[in-house]
């Protein structure tokens, strides 16, 4: 059972990472760049280790002159999530060693 759970978790994390890489690549190729300005930081107490987490609130102007504001979906973490390969490797190791 641990083998299946580990493989499933690893493949899910890898799948999410691949999907995120494809989205980022597509945005780099086809997206329209817009300059933004961090106007404030929102604080949340829902951090991993119980501490506060700060999210940037960004404001930008589109090509029609409309002003937009959005809150970043992550707190200062740049790049893709880490850990998918580890779960998959553990699952494969458990499968090979027969545990």
Residue, then its C-alpha position, 0 to 999 in steps of 0.5 A: x500500500x505504501x508503494x502505491x501511495x508513494x508512487x501516486x504522490x510522486x506522479x501527482x507532484x511531477x504532473x503538477x510540476x510539468x503542467x506548471x512548466x508548460x504554463x510558464x513556457x507558454x506565457x513566456x512565448x505568447x504572453x504580453x508583458x506588463x510592468x507591475x508595482x507591488x503596492x502592499x503586502x497582505x499578511x496571513x497567519x497560515x504559514x507552514x510552520x505557524x509563522x506569518x506569511x506575506x503575499x505581495x499585492x501587485x497593481x498594473x495598467x493594461x493596454x486600454x488604460x484599465x488599472x488592475x490589482x491582484x494578490x500573488x498566489x505564493x509568498x516569495x517562492x520562485x520556481x516549481x514545487x520540489x519533492x515529486x521526484x523524491x516520492x517517485x524514487x521512494x515508490x520505485x525503491x520500495x517496489x524493487x526491494x520488495x518491501 
